[in-house]
Amino acid sequence: MNPVPIAEEHSQKVLYRILDANLDRAREGLRIIEEWCRFGLNDAALTGQIKHLRQTLGQWHSDEIRQSRDTPGDPGTTLSHPQEQRRDTLQTVVQVNCCRVQEALRVLEEYGKLYAADMANGAKQMRYQLYTLESQLLGHGLRQRLAQAHTYLVTSPHDHLLTVVEAALKGGIDIVQYREKSADDEVRLELAGKMKSLCHQYNALFIVNDRVDIAAAVGADGVHLGQQDLPMAAARSILGPRPLVGRSTTCPAEMERAINEGADYIGVGPVHATPTKPGKAASGYEYVRYAVDHAPMPWFAIGGIDLTNVAAAREAGAPGVAIVRAIMQAEDATLATQTFNQHFHAP
């Protein structure tokens, strides 16, 4: 048998090293995702699906590919980036590893064409599958957190906005909505980005009021729409399937519309007259009680909710409340938030 030419032998070794590194990278990333599906989402179907992908990659990882490994001679083992040193939330870990697997699969698809057509085509199909799975499992996580949320802060303009928001986050607020009607877009964009980072630092959801474009630009967890804002389908076409989309409702007809268009959650109110909605008549607790029987999605009573009436909202059946002034204007926003939370976490 003729010996393999040196140049060809070198090229083959390079190819095998590339395949080996990216098979390892994809399998490791999938294992991290699998653990989230198993322990974070408690979803047996998703766990099984990810496990199957990981085992398929294992079948491609042949001995001849493994034997090409040269860890001491790999310059990439000493390279790092500051962004790799920190993860803010469990969801960030999952998202980063979804990207890691997708990148590795793209490499396997291209270099796999030089090794085996089945590997190249399989990596391509697996990558498309991961795109869908990413939206599904991260969206699942958001909606699971939404379903467990009870306190929802809607911000109003404040000289120390981020300080107040962080104080509420320290008090355990579940969701923060950035609501700003008059600032320049550049200011809104900057504040939205900073507020999102704060929320994720404290494992709270971050929502942008009205502005789908700003929500998309900063990677918010969702957007909240009023009755006169974009149709739900238009918002989702911009944001994609993962982010949450909420809708304000003031009556059964508006609730029905929100149900039909697939809102992830709704606001129910205004329960009391509030300067946040000038000229809008209070719906009182009758609409809250209606929501108890008819709203299939998570919902929050809103409108003049404060520490003097949150117990009444809770007694009427509200699973959660949205608060503006009672936190934004509180002397101690952390304490106020903790007190609101006590109404939903009875000892």
SVG drawing of the C-alpha trace seen along z (x, -y; Angstrom):
<svg xmlns="http://www.w3.org/2000/svg" viewBox="-69 -64 74 66">
<polyline fill="none" stroke="black" stroke-width="0.4" points="0.0,0.0 1.3,-3.4 2.1,-5.7 -0.2,-8.7 1.6,-11.9 2.8,-14.1 0.7,-17.1 -2.4,-14.9 -1.7,-13.3 -1.3,-16.7 -4.6,-18.0 -6.4,-14.9 -5.0,-15.4 -6.1,-19.1 -9.6,-18.0 -9.9,-15.4 -8.7,-17.8 -11.4,-20.3 -14.1,-17.6 -12.9,-16.4 -13.0,-19.8 -16.4,-20.7 -17.9,-17.3 -16.7,-17.8 -18.0,-21.4 -21.4,-20.4 -21.8,-17.5 -20.7,-19.5 -23.1,-22.3 -26.0,-19.9 -25.3,-18.3 -25.6,-21.7 -28.8,-22.3 -30.1,-18.8 -29.5,-19.5 -31.7,-22.7 -34.5,-20.7 -34.2,-18.0 -33.8,-20.0 -34.9,-23.6 -38.0,-22.8 -38.7,-19.3 -39.6,-18.5 -39.1,-14.8 -39.8,-15.3 -37.3,-18.1 -34.7,-16.2 -35.2,-13.2 -34.9,-15.2 -31.7,-16.8 -30.2,-13.5 -31.0,-12.0 -29.1,-14.7 -26.1,-14.3 -26.0,-10.5 -26.2,-11.0 -23.1,-13.3 -21.4,-10.6 -21.9,-8.1 -20.1,-10.4 -17.2,-10.8 -15.1,-7.9 -11.9,-6.6 -9.9,-7.9 -11.2,-11.4 -10.5,-11.1 -6.9,-9.9 -6.1,-13.2 -6.5,-15.2 -3.5,-17.2 -4.5,-19.2 -1.0,-20.4 -0.4,-21.7 -3.8,-23.5 -3.4,-27.3 -7.1,-27.7 -6.9,-26.1 -5.2,-29.3 -7.5,-31.8 -10.4,-33.4 -12.7,-36.4 -14.2,-38.5 -17.7,-37.6 -16.9,-33.9 -16.1,-34.6 -19.6,-35.5 -23.1,-34.3 -25.9,-36.4 -28.7,-33.9 -29.6,-30.2 -31.3,-31.3 -28.1,-33.1 -26.2,-29.8 -28.7,-28.0 -28.8,-30.7 -25.0,-30.9 -24.7,-27.1 -27.4,-27.0 -25.3,-29.5 -22.2,-27.4 -23.8,-24.2 -25.2,-26.0 -21.7,-27.3 -20.1,-23.9 -22.8,-22.3 -22.1,-24.8 -18.4,-23.9 -19.3,-20.2 -21.6,-20.8 -18.9,-22.5 -15.8,-20.4 -18.0,-17.3 -18.4,-17.6 -14.7,-16.6 -15.2,-13.6 -18.7,-12.1 -21.8,-13.5 -24.0,-11.9 -22.3,-13.9 -22.5,-17.1 -26.2,-16.7 -27.0,-15.5 -25.2,-18.5 -27.2,-20.8 -30.5,-19.3 -29.6,-19.2 -28.7,-23.0 -32.1,-23.9 -33.6,-21.7 -31.6,-23.6 -33.0,-26.9 -36.5,-25.8 -35.6,-24.1 -33.8,-27.3 -37.0,-29.3 -39.1,-26.6 -37.0,-25.9 -36.0,-29.5 -39.6,-30.6 -40.8,-27.8 -38.5,-29.2 -39.9,-32.7 -43.5,-31.5 -42.8,-29.3 -41.3,-32.3 -44.3,-34.5 -46.7,-31.9 -44.9,-32.1 -44.8,-35.9 -47.0,-37.9 -45.6,-41.4 -45.1,-43.6 -43.5,-47.1 -44.5,-49.5 -42.0,-52.4 -42.8,-56.1 -40.3,-58.9 -38.0,-59.5 -34.7,-61.4 -33.2,-58.2 -35.0,-55.7 -32.4,-52.9 -31.9,-53.3 -35.6,-52.8 -35.8,-49.9 -32.9,-48.2 -34.4,-48.8 -37.6,-47.1 -35.5,-44.2 -33.8,-43.8 -37.3,-43.6 -38.1,-40.7 -40.2,-42.2 -40.9,-39.6 -41.3,-41.7 -40.3,-45.2 -41.9,-47.1 -40.0,-50.2 -42.7,-52.7 -41.6,-56.1 -43.8,-58.2 -41.8,-61.4 -38.0,-60.8 -35.9,-60.8 -35.4,-57.3 -31.7,-57.4 -32.3,-57.9 -35.0,-55.2 -32.7,-52.8 -29.9,-53.4 -32.1,-53.1 -33.8,-50.0 -30.5,-48.3 -29.3,-49.2 -32.7,-48.2 -32.6,-44.8 -29.2,-44.1 -30.4,-45.0 -33.4,-42.8 -31.5,-39.8 -28.9,-40.3 -31.8,-39.8 -33.5,-37.1 -36.5,-39.3 -38.3,-39.5 -37.8,-42.8 -40.7,-44.1 -40.8,-47.3 -44.0,-49.2 -45.4,-49.8 -42.1,-50.0 -41.5,-46.8 -38.5,-48.2 -36.7,-49.0 -37.7,-45.7 -36.1,-44.0 -33.0,-46.2 -32.1,-45.4 -33.3,-41.8 -36.0,-42.4 -38.0,-39.4 -41.1,-40.9 -43.3,-43.9 -46.5,-45.2 -49.1,-46.6 -52.1,-48.9 -55.4,-48.6 -54.2,-51.1 -50.8,-49.6 -49.6,-47.1 -51.6,-44.0 -50.2,-41.0 -49.2,-39.2 -47.2,-42.2 -45.4,-42.4 -44.5,-38.7 -43.3,-39.0 -40.7,-41.5 -39.8,-39.9 -40.0,-36.2 -41.7,-33.5 -39.7,-33.6 -40.4,-37.0 -43.5,-37.6 -46.3,-39.8 -48.8,-41.2 -51.9,-43.3 -53.8,-45.8 -57.5,-45.0 -60.3,-47.0 -63.4,-44.9 -64.5,-41.4 -64.5,-42.2 -60.9,-43.4 -60.0,-40.3 -61.6,-38.1 -59.6,-39.9 -56.4,-39.2 -57.3,-35.6 -58.0,-35.2 -54.7,-36.8 -52.7,-34.7 -51.5,-37.2 -49.0,-35.7 -50.5,-37.7 -52.9,-40.6 -53.4,-43.6 -56.8,-43.7 -58.1,-47.2 -57.8,-49.9 -59.2,-48.6 -59.1,-52.1 -58.9,-55.5 -55.3,-56.4 -53.4,-59.3 -51.5,-56.8 -54.8,-56.4 -56.4,-59.8 -60.0,-59.9 -60.3,-56.1 -63.1,-55.0 -62.2,-52.5 -63.4,-48.9 -63.5,-48.0 -63.4,-44.5 -66.2,-43.2 -63.8,-42.9 -61.2,-41.3 -63.7,-38.6 -64.6,-38.2 -60.9,-37.6 -60.7,-34.9 -63.3,-32.8 -62.4,-33.7 -58.7,-34.5 -56.8,-31.4 -53.4,-33.1 -51.4,-34.8 -52.9,-38.2 -52.2,-41.2 -54.7,-43.5 -53.6,-47.1 -54.7,-50.6 -54.2,-52.4 -53.0,-49.3 -51.2,-50.2 -50.5,-48.8 -54.0,-50.0 -55.9,-47.9 -53.6,-45.1 -55.3,-42.8 -58.7,-43.5 -57.3,-42.7 -55.9,-39.5 -59.2,-38.6 -61.0,-39.3 -58.9,-36.6 -56.0,-38.5 -53.0,-36.1 -50.8,-39.1 -50.7,-42.9 -49.0,-45.6 -47.8,-48.6 -46.7,-52.1 -46.8,-54.9 -46.8,-52.7 -43.2,-51.6 -41.9,-54.4 -42.9,-57.1 -42.2,-55.0 -39.7,-56.2 -38.3,-52.7 -39.0,-50.9 -37.4,-47.7 -39.6,-47.5 -42.7,-48.4 -42.0,-45.6 -41.4,-43.1 -44.7,-44.1 -46.5,-43.6 -44.9,-40.2 -46.0,-39.1 -49.6,-39.2 -48.8,-36.5 -46.4,-34.3 -48.3,-33.5 -46.3,-31.7"/>
</svg>
